[in-house]
């Protein structure tokens, strides 16, 4: 079975994740139904009061575009089972809340207007559905009536619902660029490929939209065509992600603070500087960054999120060509201390991202002295003088060629300065 088209994905590098659902109202983590073991009846108040009156997807799309994001992935349905679109297969959807409308369709249109590609997250899990068997991560996992609750539930009927909703998403919204399932947890009292009927689901996906990029969470292992991208979550890989020793397409999905859904009281927010370094680090290892926003219950991006997106946009305005179309640098160009390297193989330009500004000089070993013909600061295209010639290898005392960059004594007023190196 063929894989999806990741060509654009490996060029664009930076995407927006959006987690939005009923959990925006309790505003204390998107897993609140699970962690507080809330019943369907207890959770109903959030459905009854979901009224995002300030929702303007054009503002969301504009914020993403300004930040330099080239694709977005929206939670069409999270584990709570609530659907943002007017699904014909359930009543548990936005059109039946005080919102009284399909929230997904205008979002897709708004992002497409900004030339941002469309991705759908869809939960394999559904804590609301009457045929989803109560298991070890279900909100009612500890209920003394667990066996009674499961009486009459038919997981196959749930699988049919899952497949039916996938068909809706892939046939009613035009071209979908990414399909992001979440997640399998096989084993005792868990769920995996048999529960989702993953092989059958995969065949339908590849038939309906063969180009779509599919994540790796259907529990199909390394079955050919079963996934297109590996998805490390809330962590930075040490190196290019590999499967069976071979580098693969990968994307780190991360949050601003820890929660994916809107969390009013969470104060562990990451700085703009650190988020920019995270994006750079991903690209320097051949990967992408999918950075998440959890909108509020009234339909706005939190001001803290907007602040970070604005800051990242200011940096990307002047440094995006060190990100778009770039990947890990060839091995003959070793990364200096306190730096990251990205490389554009089409333009043959190296990008030296300097995390800690040195005093006047930065010494580059390897093939830099022989291959680099010109250098400039990327933020303002001002020349960086090059000093070639011999140097000493230090520990061994052997003669090596070193390229020395003659840098300004004062760091440029950008979050992470970048030197653009033109290679012969």
TAFENKA-V502958 format. One record per pair of residues at least 4 apart in sequence whose C-alpha atoms are under 6 Angstrom apart, sorted by sequence separation. I is the first residue (numbers start at 1). J is the second residue. If there is no record, write none. Layout:
i->I j->J
i->I j->J
This chain:
i->32 j->36
i->33 j->37
i->38 j->42
i->46 j->50
i->65 j->69
i->77 j->81
i->96 j->100
i->112 j->116
i->134 j->138
i->168 j->172
i->186 j->190
i->191 j->195
i->193 j->197
i->198 j->202
i->205 j->209
i->206 j->210
i->242 j->246
i->277 j->281
i->283 j->287
i->295 j->299
i->296 j->300
i->313 j->317
i->316 j->320
i->344 j->348
i->367 j->371
i->368 j->372
i->377 j->381
i->393 j->397
i->33 j->38
i->64 j->69
i->77 j->82
i->95 j->100
i->111 j->116
i->136 j->141
i->185 j->190
i->186 j->191
i->193 j->198
i->242 j->247
i->282 j->287
i->295 j->300
i->344 j->349
i->376 j->381
i->377 j->382
i->392 j->397
i->393 j->398
i->77 j->83
i->95 j->101
i->135 j->141
i->185 j->191
i->186 j->192
i->241 j->247
i->242 j->248
i->282 j->288
i->295 j->301
i->343 j->349
i->376 j->382
i->393 j->399
i->23 j->30
i->76 j->83
i->95 j->102
i->184 j->191
i->185 j->192
i->343 j->350
i->376 j->383
i->392 j->399
i->393 j->400
i->76 j->84
i->184 j->192
i->342 j->350
i->376 j->384
i->392 j->400
i->84 j->93
i->342 j->351
i->375 j->384
i->391 j->400
i->82 j->92
i->83 j->93
i->84 j->94
i->279 j->289
i->341 j->351
i->391 j->401
i->82 j->93
i->216 j->227
i->257 j->268
i->341 j->352
i->390 j->401
i->391 j->402
i->215 j->227
i->257 j->269
i->214 j->227
i->215 j->228
i->256 j->269
i->257 j->270
i->329 j->342
i->340 j->353
i->214 j->228
i->215 j->229
i->216 j->230
i->256 j->270
i->328 j->342
i->329 j->343
i->339 j->353
i->213 j->228
i->327 j->342
i->328 j->343
i->339 j->354
i->388 j->403
i->86 j->102
i->326 j->342
i->327 j->343
i->339 j->355
i->387 j->403
i->85 j->102
i->133 j->150
i->326 j->343
i->338 j->355
i->387 j->404
i->85 j->103
i->326 j->344
i->338 j->356
i->386 j->404
i->84 j->103
i->85 j->104
i->231 j->250
i->233 j->252
i->325 j->344
i->369 j->388
i->386 j->405
i->84 j->104
i->229 j->249
i->230 j->250
i->231 j->251
i->232 j->252
i->233 j->253
i->234 j->254
i->229 j->250
i->231 j->252
i->385 j->406
i->131 j->153
i->131 j->154
i->132 j->155
i->22 j->46
i->131 j->155
i->132 j->158
i->193 j->219
i->131 j->158
i->192 j->219
i->322 j->351
i->262 j->294
i->184 j->217
i->261 j->294
i->262 j->295
i->333 j->366
i->369 j->402
i->178 j->212
i->183 j->217
i->260 j->294
i->262 j->296
i->332 j->366
i->333 j->367
i->369 j->403
i->177 j->212
i->178 j->213
i->179 j->214
i->180 j->215
i->182 j->217
i->184 j->219
i->332 j->367
i->368 j->403
i->251 j->287
i->255 j->291
i->272 j->308
i->159 j->196
i->250 j->287
i->251 j->288
i->252 j->289
i->253 j->290
i->254 j->291
i->255 j->292
i->365 j->402
i->251 j->289
i->253 j->291
i->364 j->402
i->364 j->403
i->363 j->403
i->378 j->418
i->286 j->327
i->363 j->404
i->377 j->418
i->378 j->419
i->286 j->328
i->362 j->404
i->377 j->419
i->378 j->420
i->284 j->327
i->285 j->328
i->362 j->405
i->376 j->419
i->79 j->123
i->283 j->327
i->284 j->328
i->361 j->405
i->376 j->420
i->71 j->116
i->76 j->121
i->77 j->122
i->78 j->123
i->81 j->126
i->240 j->285
i->361 j->406
i->375 j->420
i->70 j->116
i->71 j->117
i->72 j->118
i->73 j->119
i->74 j->120
i->75 j->121
i->76 j->122
i->77 j->123
i->79 j->125
i->80 j->126
i->81 j->127
i->239 j->285
i->240 j->286
i->360 j->406
i->361 j->407
i->375 j->421
i->50 j->97
i->51 j->98
i->71 j->118
i->72 j->119
i->73 j->120
i->74 j->121
i->79 j->126
i->80 j->127
i->81 j->128
i->360 j->407
i->50 j->98
i->51 j->99
i->73 j->121
i->360 j->408
i->374 j->422
i->48 j->97
i->360 j->409
i->373 j->422
i->57 j->107
i->61 j->111
i->372 j->422
i->373 j->423
i->372 j->423
i->58 j->110
i->371 j->423
i->57 j->110
i->136 j->189
i->371 j->424
i->15 j->69
i->135 j->189
i->14 j->69
i->15 j->70
i->17 j->72
i->15 j->71
i->16 j->72
i->17 j->73
i->18 j->74
i->19 j->75
i->15 j->72
i->119 j->176
i->284 j->341
i->12 j->70
i->118 j->176
i->119 j->177
i->121 j->179
i->123 j->181
i->124 j->182
i->284 j->342
i->118 j->177
i->119 j->178
i->120 j->179
i->121 j->180
i->122 j->181
i->123 j->182
i->124 j->183
i->119 j->179
i->120 j->180
i->121 j->181
i->318 j->379
i->354 j->417
i->353 j->418
i->352 j->418
i->352 j->419
i->351 j->419
i->351 j->420
i->350 j->420
i->350 j->421
i->349 j->421
i->349 j->422
i->349 j->423
i->348 j->423
i->37 j->139
i->34 j->139
i->273 j->415
i->5 j->211
i->4 j->211
i->4 j->212
i->4 j->213
i->3 j->225
i->1 j->224
i->2 j->225
i->1 j->225
i->29 j->259
i->30 j->261
i->29 j->261
i->29 j->263
i->27 j->262
i->28 j->263
i->27 j->263
i->27 j->264
i->24 j->262
i->19 j->260
i->19 j->261
i->67 j->309
i->54 j->298
i->55 j->299
i->52 j->297
i->53 j->298
i->54 j->299
i->55 j->300
i->67 j->312
i->68 j->313
i->52 j->298
i->67 j->313
i->52 j->299
i->66 j->313
i->24 j->296
i->25 j->297
i->17 j->290
i->24 j->297
i->14 j->288
i->16 j->290
i->17 j->291
i->18 j->292
i->20 j->294
i->13 j->288
i->14 j->289
i->15 j->290
i->16 j->291
i->17 j->292
i->18 j->293
i->19 j->294
i->20 j->295
i->16 j->292
i->18 j->294
i->12 j->324
i->11 j->324
i->11 j->325
